[in-house]
Amino acid sequence: MMTDAEFREEYKPLQVPAHYDTADSQLHKMIFALAQIGEGTATQVIAALEKLEPGFGTDQSRSFVKVTLDDLFKKGHLTGAEHDGLMHYNLSKITRPNGGAINPDLLAPGLD
């Protein structure tokens, strides 16, 4: 059983790095690459990483990306859908501002 602190660490929200840094962790590099392509398979994320950092695609790095994407999906950090037998992962980040309007007079008491 996990402690509260362990749970918070394990399930904290993903943060997309502001820029790609070759000295960053593999996890941060992978998240950055997925954010750059928007949605993709593990192979597409690895290809994006190769463009950012030629030589990234070692067997160990490829395995890390595949296992980690699946793990993040299972924990609910990523969304995904299977297409043609391949899982396509997505960060589900908001890319367009909300175009709706809110009438504050219609809000329930205490929500303003």
N, CA, C and O atoms as a GROMACS GRO file, in nm:
protein
  448
    1MET      N    1   0.083  -0.118   0.000
    1MET     CA    2   0.000   0.000   0.000
    1MET      C    3   0.088   0.125   0.000
    1MET      O    4   0.190   0.131   0.070
    2MET      N    5   0.049   0.224  -0.078
    2MET     CA    6   0.125   0.348  -0.089
    2MET      C    7   0.088   0.446   0.022
    2MET      O    8  -0.026   0.451   0.068
    3THR      N    9   0.187   0.522   0.064
    3THR     CA   10   0.158   0.633   0.154
    3THR      C   11   0.100   0.747   0.072
    3THR      O   12   0.105   0.744  -0.051
    4ASP      N   13   0.045   0.846   0.139
    4ASP     CA   14  -0.010   0.962   0.067
    4ASP      C   15   0.099   1.032  -0.015
    4ASP      O   16   0.074   1.072  -0.128
    5ALA      N   17   0.217   1.046   0.041
    5ALA     CA   18   0.326   1.114  -0.028
    5ALA      C   19   0.369   1.034  -0.152
    5ALA      O   20   0.395   1.092  -0.258
    6GLU      N   21   0.377   0.903  -0.139
    6GLU     CA   22   0.412   0.819  -0.253
    6GLU      C   23   0.308   0.827  -0.363
    6GLU      O   24   0.341   0.832  -0.482
    7PHE      N   25   0.180   0.829  -0.323
    7PHE     CA   26   0.072   0.840  -0.420
    7PHE      C   27   0.080   0.973  -0.495
    7PHE      O   28   0.068   0.977  -0.617
    8ARG      N   29   0.099   1.082  -0.421
    8ARG     CA   30   0.108   1.215  -0.485
    8ARG      C   31   0.225   1.222  -0.581
    8ARG      O   32   0.214   1.282  -0.688
    9GLU      N   33   0.336   1.161  -0.546
    9GLU     CA   34   0.454   1.161  -0.635
    9GLU      C   35   0.427   1.076  -0.758
    9GLU      O   36   0.462   1.116  -0.870
   10GLU      N   37   0.366   0.961  -0.741
   10GLU     CA   38   0.340   0.869  -0.851
   10GLU      C   39   0.238   0.923  -0.950
   10GLU      O   40   0.249   0.900  -1.070
   11TYR      N   41   0.139   0.995  -0.900
   11TYR     CA   42   0.028   1.039  -0.985
   11TYR      C   43   0.022   1.191  -1.005
   11TYR      O   44  -0.082   1.245  -1.041
   12LYS      N   45   0.134   1.260  -0.981
   12LYS     CA   46   0.133   1.404  -1.003
   12LYS      C   47   0.119   1.433  -1.152
   12LYS      O   48   0.162   1.353  -1.235
   13PRO      N   49   0.058   1.546  -1.187
   13PRO     CA   50   0.036   1.577  -1.328
   13PRO      C   51   0.167   1.590  -1.405
   13PRO      O   52   0.268   1.634  -1.350
   14LEU      N   53   0.163   1.554  -1.531
   14LEU     CA   54   0.280   1.569  -1.617
   14LEU      C   55   0.301   1.716  -1.648
   14LEU      O   56   0.204   1.791  -1.664
   15GLN      N   57   0.424   1.757  -1.657
   15GLN     CA   58   0.458   1.893  -1.696
   15GLN      C   59   0.540   1.885  -1.824
   15GLN      O   60   0.640   1.814  -1.830
   16VAL      N   61   0.496   1.958  -1.925
   16VAL     CA   62   0.569   1.961  -2.052
   16VAL      C   63   0.683   2.062  -2.039
   16VAL      O   64   0.659   2.178  -2.008
   17PRO      N   65   0.806   2.018  -2.061
   17PRO     CA   66   0.919   2.113  -2.056
   17PRO      C   67   0.902   2.224  -2.160
   17PRO      O   68   0.847   2.200  -2.267
   18ALA      N   69   0.949   2.343  -2.127
   18ALA     CA   70   0.936   2.458  -2.216
   18ALA      C   71   1.026   2.446  -2.339
   18ALA      O   72   0.996   2.502  -2.445
   19HIS      N   73   1.135   2.372  -2.325
   19HIS     CA   74   1.226   2.352  -2.438
   19HIS      C   75   1.296   2.217  -2.423
   19HIS      O   76   1.295   2.157  -2.315
   20TYR      N   77   1.357   2.172  -2.531
   20TYR     CA   78   1.427   2.044  -2.529
   20TYR      C   79   1.568   2.066  -2.477
   20TYR      O   80   1.639   2.155  -2.523
   21ASP      N   81   1.608   1.986  -2.381
   21ASP     CA   82   1.741   1.995  -2.322
   21ASP      C   83   1.804   1.856  -2.324
   21ASP      O   84   1.751   1.762  -2.265
   22THR      N   85   1.916   1.844  -2.394
   22THR     CA   86   1.982   1.713  -2.406
   22THR      C   87   2.027   1.659  -2.270
   22THR      O   88   2.047   1.539  -2.255
   23ALA      N   89   2.044   1.748  -2.170
   23ALA     CA   90   2.086   1.704  -2.038
   23ALA      C   91   1.968   1.664  -1.950
   23ALA      O   92   1.988   1.618  -1.837
   24ASP      N   93   1.846   1.680  -2.000
   24ASP     CA   94   1.726   1.648  -1.922
   24ASP      C   95   1.707   1.497  -1.913
   24ASP      O   96   1.775   1.421  -1.982
   25SER      N   97   1.614   1.454  -1.828
   25SER     CA   98   1.586   1.311  -1.813
   25SER      C   99   1.518   1.257  -1.939
   25SER      O  100   1.460   1.333  -2.016
   26GLN      N  101   1.525   1.127  -1.958
   26GLN     CA  102   1.458   1.064  -2.071
   26GLN      C  103   1.307   1.089  -2.066
   26GLN      O  104   1.244   1.107  -2.170
   27LEU      N  105   1.250   1.090  -1.947
   27LEU     CA  106   1.107   1.114  -1.932
   27LEU      C  107   1.070   1.252  -1.985
   27LEU      O  108   0.976   1.266  -2.063
   28HIS      N  109   1.144   1.355  -1.943
   28HIS     CA  110   1.114   1.491  -1.988
   28HIS      C  111   1.135   1.505  -2.139
   28HIS      O  112   1.057   1.573  -2.207
   29LYS      N  113   1.238   1.442  -2.191
   29LYS     CA  114   1.261   1.445  -2.336
   29LYS      C  115   1.144   1.382  -2.411
   29LYS      O  116   1.097   1.435  -2.511
   30MET      N  117   1.096   1.268  -2.361
   30MET     CA  118   0.986   1.197  -2.424
   30MET      C  119   0.858   1.279  -2.420
   30MET      O  120   0.786   1.287  -2.519
   31ILE      N  121   0.829   1.340  -2.306
   31ILE     CA  122   0.709   1.423  -2.293
   31ILE      C  123   0.716   1.542  -2.388
   31ILE      O  124   0.617   1.577  -2.452
   32PHE      N  125   0.832   1.604  -2.397
   32PHE     CA  126   0.850   1.717  -2.488
   32PHE      C  127   0.824   1.673  -2.632
   32PHE      O  128   0.754   1.741  -2.707
   33ALA      N  129   0.881   1.560  -2.671
   33ALA     CA  130   0.863   1.510  -2.809
   33ALA      C  131   0.717   1.479  -2.838
   33ALA      O  132   0.668   1.513  -2.946
   34LEU      N  133   0.646   1.416  -2.745
   34LEU     CA  134   0.504   1.388  -2.765
   34LEU      C  135   0.425   1.517  -2.777
   34LEU      O  136   0.334   1.527  -2.860
   35ALA      N  137   0.457   1.616  -2.696
   35ALA     CA  138   0.389   1.745  -2.704
   35ALA      C  139   0.413   1.811  -2.840
   35ALA      O  140   0.324   1.876  -2.894
   36GLN      N  141   0.532   1.794  -2.895
   36GLN     CA  142   0.565   1.854  -3.023
   36GLN      C  143   0.485   1.793  -3.138
   36GLN      O  144   0.444   1.863  -3.230
   37ILE      N  145   0.464   1.661  -3.132
   37ILE     CA  146   0.390   1.597  -3.242
   37ILE      C  147   0.240   1.594  -3.215
   37ILE      O  148   0.161   1.566  -3.306
   38GLY      N  149   0.199   1.622  -3.092
   38GLY     CA  150   0.057   1.626  -3.059
   38GLY      C  151  -0.001   1.491  -3.024
   38GLY      O  152  -0.060   1.475  -2.916
   39GLU      N  153   0.014   1.394  -3.111
   39GLU     CA  154  -0.035   1.259  -3.089
   39GLU      C  155   0.053   1.166  -3.170
   39GLU      O  156   0.094   1.200  -3.281
   40GLY      N  157   0.082   1.048  -3.115
   40GLY     CA  158   0.162   0.954  -3.193
   40GLY      C  159   0.185   0.822  -3.123
   40GLY      O  160   0.158   0.806  -3.004
   41THR      N  161   0.236   0.730  -3.201
   41THR     CA  162   0.274   0.599  -3.149
   41THR      C  163   0.411   0.610  -3.084
   41THR      O  164   0.478   0.712  -3.096
   42ALA      N  165   0.451   0.505  -3.016
   42ALA     CA  166   0.585   0.504  -2.956
   42ALA      C  167   0.691   0.524  -3.065
   42ALA      O  168   0.789   0.595  -3.044
   43THR      N  169   0.671   0.461  -3.181
   43THR     CA  170   0.766   0.475  -3.292
   43THR      C  171   0.774   0.619  -3.340
   43THR      O  172   0.882   0.668  -3.373
   44GLN      N  173   0.660   0.687  -3.345
   44GLN     CA  174   0.659   0.828  -3.388
   44GLN      C  175   0.725   0.919  -3.285
   44GLN      O  176   0.792   1.015  -3.322
   45VAL      N  177   0.706   0.889  -3.157
   45VAL     CA  178   0.772   0.966  -3.052
   45VAL      C  179   0.923   0.946  -3.061
   45VAL      O  180   0.999   1.042  -3.047
   46ILE      N  181   0.967   0.824  -3.084
   46ILE     CA  182   1.110   0.795  -3.098
   46ILE      C  183   1.166   0.869  -3.219
   46ILE      O  184   1.277   0.923  -3.212
   47ALA      N  185   1.093   0.872  -3.330
   47ALA     CA  186   1.138   0.945  -3.449
   47ALA      C  187   1.151   1.094  -3.420
   47ALA      O  188   1.245   1.159  -3.466
   48ALA      N  189   1.056   1.150  -3.343
   48ALA     CA  190   1.064   1.292  -3.306
   48ALA      C  191   1.186   1.316  -3.217
   48ALA      O  192   1.253   1.418  -3.231
   49LEU      N  193   1.214   1.224  -3.127
   49LEU     CA  194   1.332   1.236  -3.042
   49LEU      C  195   1.461   1.228  -3.124
   49LEU      O  196   1.558   1.299  -3.095
   50GLU      N  197   1.461   1.143  -3.224
   50GLU     CA  198   1.578   1.132  -3.313
   50GLU      C  199   1.605   1.263  -3.387
   50GLU      O  200   1.721   1.300  -3.408
   51LYS      N  201   1.499   1.332  -3.425
   51LYS     CA  202   1.516   1.462  -3.492
   51LYS      C  203   1.573   1.566  -3.395
   51LYS      O  204   1.656   1.649  -3.433
   52LEU      N  205   1.528   1.560  -3.272
   52LEU     CA  206   1.575   1.655  -3.171
   52LEU      C  207   1.716   1.624  -3.124
   52LEU      O  208   1.794   1.714  -3.092
   53GLU      N  209   1.748   1.495  -3.120
   53GLU     CA  210   1.876   1.451  -3.066
   53GLU      C  211   1.923   1.328  -3.144
   53GLU      O  212   1.898   1.215  -3.104
   54PRO      N  213   1.991   1.351  -3.257
   54PRO     CA  214   2.038   1.237  -3.337
   54PRO      C  215   2.118   1.139  -3.250
   54PRO      O  216   2.203   1.179  -3.170
   55GLY      N  217   2.089   1.012  -3.266
   55GLY     CA  218   2.154   0.908  -3.186
   55GLY      C  219   2.073   0.867  -3.063
   55GLY      O  220   2.115   0.779  -2.988
   56PHE      N  221   1.958   0.930  -3.043
   56PHE     CA  222   1.875   0.897  -2.926
   56PHE      C  223   1.820   0.755  -2.935
   56PHE      O  224   1.803   0.689  -2.832
   57GLY      N  225   1.793   0.708  -3.054
   57GLY     CA  226   1.719   0.583  -3.073
   57GLY      C  227   1.796   0.455  -3.046
   57GLY      O  228   1.793   0.364  -3.129
   58THR      N  229   1.865   0.446  -2.934
   58THR     CA  230   1.931   0.321  -2.897
   58THR      C  231   1.824   0.220  -2.855
   58THR      O  232   1.710   0.258  -2.828
   59ASP      N  233   1.861   0.094  -2.850
   59ASP     CA  234   1.765  -0.009  -2.806
   59ASP      C  235   1.711   0.022  -2.667
   59ASP      O  236   1.592   0.004  -2.641
   60GLN      N  237   1.798   0.068  -2.579
   60GLN     CA  238   1.757   0.100  -2.442
   60GLN      C  239   1.659   0.218  -2.442
   60GLN      O  240   1.559   0.214  -2.370
   61SER      N  241   1.686   0.320  -2.520
   61SER     CA  242   1.596   0.436  -2.527
   61SER      C  243   1.463   0.399  -2.589
   61SER      O  244   1.358   0.444  -2.542
   62ARG      N  245   1.465   0.318  -2.694
   62ARG     CA  246   1.341   0.274  -2.757
   62ARG      C  247   1.255   0.196  -2.658
   62ARG      O  248   1.134   0.215  -2.650
   63SER      N  249   1.317   0.109  -2.584
   63SER     CA  250   1.245   0.029  -2.483
   63SER      C  251   1.187   0.121  -2.375
   63SER      O  252   1.072   0.104  -2.335
   64PHE      N  253   1.266   0.217  -2.330
   64PHE     CA  254   1.219   0.312  -2.228
   64PHE      C  255   1.094   0.384  -2.276
   64PHE      O  256   0.996   0.394  -2.203
   65VAL      N  257   1.096   0.436  -2.399
   65VAL     CA  258   0.983   0.512  -2.452
   65VAL      C  259   0.858   0.424  -2.459
   65VAL      O  260   0.751   0.465  -2.416
   66LYS      N  261   0.872   0.304  -2.512
   66LYS     CA  262   0.756   0.215  -2.526
   66LYS      C  263   0.696   0.179  -2.390
   66LYS      O  264   0.575   0.187  -2.371
   67VAL      N  265   0.780   0.140  -2.296
   67VAL     CA  266   0.732   0.098  -2.163
   67VAL      C  267   0.674   0.218  -2.088
   67VAL      O  268   0.570   0.207  -2.024
   68THR      N  269   0.741   0.332  -2.096
   68THR     CA  270   0.697   0.450  -2.021
   68THR      C  271   0.567   0.507  -2.076
   68THR      O  272   0.480   0.546  -1.998
   69LEU      N  273   0.551   0.514  -2.208
   69LEU     CA  274   0.425   0.560  -2.265
   69LEU      C  275   0.309   0.472  -2.218
   69LEU      O  276   0.204   0.522  -2.180
   70ASP      N  277   0.330   0.341  -2.222
   70ASP     CA  278   0.226   0.247  -2.177
   70ASP      C  279   0.195   0.267  -2.029
   70ASP      O  280   0.078   0.266  -1.989
   71ASP      N  281   0.298   0.284  -1.948
   71ASP     CA  282   0.280   0.304  -1.804
   71ASP      C  283   0.204   0.434  -1.776
   71ASP      O  284   0.113   0.436  -1.693
   72LEU      N  285   0.242   0.543  -1.844
   72LEU     CA  286   0.174   0.671  -1.824
   72LEU      C  287   0.028   0.663  -1.869
   72LEU      O  288  -0.059   0.724  -1.808
   73PHE      N  289   0.003   0.587  -1.975
   73PHE     CA  290  -0.134   0.567  -2.021
   73PHE      C  291  -0.216   0.492  -1.916
   73PHE      O  292  -0.329   0.531  -1.886
   74LYS      N  293  -0.160   0.385  -1.862
   74LYS     CA  294  -0.231   0.305  -1.762
   74LYS      C  295  -0.259   0.384  -1.634
   74LYS      O  296  -0.358   0.357  -1.566
   75LYS      N  297  -0.173   0.481  -1.602
   75LYS     CA  298  -0.192   0.564  -1.482
   75LYS      C  299  -0.285   0.683  -1.509
   75LYS      O  300  -0.318   0.757  -1.417
   76GLY      N  301  -0.326   0.701  -1.634
   76GLY     CA  302  -0.417   0.809  -1.667
   76GLY      C  303  -0.351   0.942  -1.698
   76GLY      O  304  -0.418   1.044  -1.709
   77HIS      N  305  -0.218   0.941  -1.711
   77HIS     CA  306  -0.146   1.065  -1.744
   77HIS      C  307  -0.157   1.100  -1.893
   77HIS      O  308  -0.144   1.216  -1.931
   78LEU      N  309  -0.181   1.000  -1.975
   78LEU     CA  310  -0.196   1.019  -2.119
   78LEU      C  311  -0.328   0.958  -2.162
   78LEU      O  312  -0.378   0.864  -2.101
   79THR      N  313  -0.384   1.013  -2.269
   79THR     CA  314  -0.496   0.946  -2.331
   79THR      C  315  -0.441   0.868  -2.449
   79THR      O  316  -0.327   0.888  -2.490
   80GLY      N  317  -0.522   0.782  -2.502
   80GLY     CA  318  -0.476   0.704  -2.615
   80GLY      C  319  -0.588   0.626  -2.677
   80GLY      O  320  -0.692   0.602  -2.616
   81ALA      N  321  -0.564   0.586  -2.799
   81ALA     CA  322  -0.660   0.503  -2.871
   81ALA      C  323  -0.583   0.414  -2.966
   81ALA      O  324  -0.480   0.452  -3.021
   82GLU      N  325  -0.635   0.294  -2.984
   82GLU     CA  326  -0.569   0.199  -3.073
   82GLU      C  327  -0.624   0.215  -3.215
   82GLU      O  328  -0.744   0.214  -3.237
   83HIS      N  329  -0.532   0.231  -3.309
   83HIS     CA  330  -0.565   0.241  -3.451
   83HIS      C  331  -0.476   0.143  -3.526
   83HIS      O  332  -0.354   0.148  -3.514
   84ASP      N  333  -0.537   0.055  -3.603
   84ASP     CA  334  -0.462  -0.043  -3.683
   84ASP      C  335  -0.362  -0.122  -3.598
   84ASP      O  336  -0.251  -0.152  -3.643
   85GLY      N  337  -0.403  -0.156  -3.478
   85GLY     CA  338  -0.319  -0.238  -3.391
   85GLY      C  339  -0.208  -0.164  -3.319
   85GLY      O  340  -0.129  -0.225  -3.248
   86LEU      N  341  -0.200  -0.032  -3.335
   86LEU     CA  342  -0.098   0.048  -3.268
   86LEU      C  343  -0.164   0.149  -3.175
   86LEU      O  344  -0.264   0.212  -3.210
   87MET      N  345  -0.107   0.165  -3.056
   87MET     CA  346  -0.159   0.263  -2.961
   87MET      C  347  -0.105   0.401  -2.998
   87MET      O  348   0.015   0.419  -3.016
   88HIS      N  349  -0.197   0.497  -3.009
   88HIS     CA  350  -0.163   0.637  -3.035
   88HIS      C  351  -0.185   0.714  -2.905
   88HIS      O  352  -0.296   0.715  -2.852
   89TYR      N  353  -0.079   0.777  -2.855
   89TYR     CA  354  -0.083   0.846  -2.727
   89TYR      C  355  -0.101   0.996  -2.749
   89TYR      O  356  -0.064   1.050  -2.852
   90ASN      N  357  -0.161   1.063  -2.647
   90ASN     CA  358  -0.187   1.205  -2.655
   90ASN      C  359  -0.182   1.263  -2.514
   90ASN      O  360  -0.228   1.200  -2.419
   91LEU      N  361  -0.125   1.383  -2.501
   91LEU     CA  362  -0.120   1.450  -2.372
   91LEU      C  363  -0.253   1.515  -2.335
   91LEU      O  364  -0.273   1.553  -2.220
   92SER      N  365  -0.342   1.529  -2.432
   92SER     CA  366  -0.472   1.593  -2.411
   92SER      C  367  -0.458   1.736  -2.363
   92SER      O  368  -0.538   1.784  -2.283
   93LYS      N  369  -0.356   1.805  -2.411
   93LYS     CA  370  -0.338   1.944  -2.372
   93LYS      C  371  -0.435   2.032  -2.450
   93LYS      O  372  -0.471   2.002  -2.564
   94ILE      N  373  -0.475   2.139  -2.388
   94ILE     CA  374  -0.566   2.234  -2.453
   94ILE      C  375  -0.483   2.320  -2.548
   94ILE      O  376  -0.387   2.385  -2.507
   95THR      N  377  -0.522   2.320  -2.674
   95THR     CA  378  -0.446   2.396  -2.774
   95THR      C  379  -0.524   2.514  -2.830
   95THR      O  380  -0.466   2.597  -2.900
   96ARG      N  381  -0.654   2.523  -2.800
   96ARG     CA  382  -0.736   2.636  -2.846
   96ARG      C  383  -0.806   2.698  -2.726
   96ARG      O  384  -0.855   2.625  -2.639
   97PRO      N  385  -0.812   2.830  -2.721
   97PRO     CA  386  -0.883   2.892  -2.609
   97PRO      C  387  -1.032   2.864  -2.616
   97PRO      O  388  -1.088   2.844  -2.723
   98ASN      N  389  -1.094   2.863  -2.500
   98ASN     CA  390  -1.238   2.844  -2.492
   98ASN      C  391  -1.307   2.964  -2.556
   98ASN      O  392  -1.279   3.078  -2.520
   99GLY      N  393  -1.398   2.939  -2.649
   99GLY     CA  394  -1.468   3.047  -2.717
   99GLY      C  395  -1.600   3.080  -2.653
   99GLY      O  396  -1.670   3.169  -2.701
  100GLY      N  397  -1.636   3.013  -2.547
  100GLY     CA  398  -1.766   3.034  -2.483
  100GLY      C  399  -1.766   3.155  -2.391
  100GLY      O  400  -1.662   3.216  -2.365
  101ALA      N  401  -1.882   3.188  -2.343
  101ALA     CA  402  -1.898   3.299  -2.250
  101ALA      C  403  -1.971   3.250  -2.126
  101ALA      O  404  -2.046   3.152  -2.132
  102ILE      N  405  -1.949   3.318  -2.016
  102ILE     CA  406  -2.014   3.282  -1.890
  102ILE      C  407  -2.094   3.401  -1.842
  102ILE      O  408  -2.046   3.514  -1.841
  103ASN      N  409  -2.218   3.374  -1.802
  103ASN     CA  410  -2.300   3.476  -1.741
  103ASN      C  411  -2.290   3.458  -1.591
  103ASN      O  412  -2.346   3.362  -1.537
  104PRO      N  413  -2.218   3.547  -1.520
  104PRO     CA  414  -2.198   3.528  -1.376
  104PRO      C  415  -2.328   3.527  -1.297
  104PRO      O  416  -2.332   3.474  -1.186
  105ASP      N  417  -2.433   3.586  -1.351
  105ASP     CA  418  -2.561   3.588  -1.280
  105ASP      C  419  -2.625   3.449  -1.273
  105ASP      O  420  -2.711   3.424  -1.188
  106LEU      N  421  -2.583   3.359  -1.361
  106LEU     CA  422  -2.642   3.225  -1.365
  106LEU      C  423  -2.562   3.122  -1.284
  106LEU      O  424  -2.603   3.007  -1.274
  107LEU      N  425  -2.449   3.163  -1.227
  107LEU     CA  426  -2.367   3.072  -1.147
  107LEU      C  427  -2.437   3.039  -1.016
  107LEU      O  428  -2.508   3.122  -0.960
  108ALA      N  429  -2.416   2.918  -0.970
  108ALA     CA  430  -2.470   2.877  -0.840
  108ALA      C  431  -2.402   2.957  -0.730
  108ALA      O  432  -2.285   2.994  -0.746
  109PRO      N  433  -2.469   2.985  -0.621
  109PRO     CA  434  -2.408   3.059  -0.510
  109PRO      C  435  -2.280   2.990  -0.464
  109PRO      O  436  -2.275   2.868  -0.450
  110GLY      N  437  -2.177   3.069  -0.439
  110GLY     CA  438  -2.050   3.015  -0.390
  110GLY      C  439  -1.952   2.981  -0.499
  110GLY      O  440  -1.836   2.950  -0.469
  111LEU      N  441  -1.992   2.985  -0.626
  111LEU     CA  442  -1.902   2.950  -0.736
  111LEU      C  443  -1.837   3.073  -0.799
  111LEU      O  444  -1.754   3.061  -0.889
  112ASP      N  445  -1.875   3.191  -0.753
  112ASP     CA  446  -1.818   3.313  -0.813
  112ASP      C  447  -1.696   3.363  -0.744
  112ASP      O  448  -1.639   3.464  -0.785
   0.00000   0.00000   0.00000
